[in-house]
Amino acid sequence: MTTAVTGHPDTLTACCTPTGEPAMSKETASSLAAQFKAIADPNRLRMVSIISSSENSEACVCDITEPLNLGQSTVSHHLKILVDAGVLTREKRGVWAYYSLVPGALDSLAGALTGRPWPLVP
């Protein structure tokens, strides 16, 4: 980091004072970006909302298709993106797959936006 100096030579001061806080790692930034990208789609954001407000905070594809007026394959595609990004988890029960929020995933995203220390994101 280059620091510029200003003022009279007797009173030289640095224009930037390091905060002492570590910068976000490349891995954390990549993981957070993938999660933000996953929920940035309006349909996927609604899916997260439907799942988090459902009984037991879980839902299957059949619970999501009607409220979004989307086909099963489209809903499944969006859910896969959310699972791959670490926002949702998938549990197979017989022929049905149930989706729920990864504990702390939304808190991690909120923390990144509110300036709390960056979370350890998988």
Secondary structure, 3 states (H helix, E strand, C coil): CCCCEECCHHHCEECCCCCCCCCCCHHHHHHHHHHHHHHCCHHHHHHHHHHHHCHHHEEEHHHHHHHHCCCHHHHHHHHHHHHHCCCEEEEEECCEEEEEECCCHHHHHHHHHHCCCCCCCC
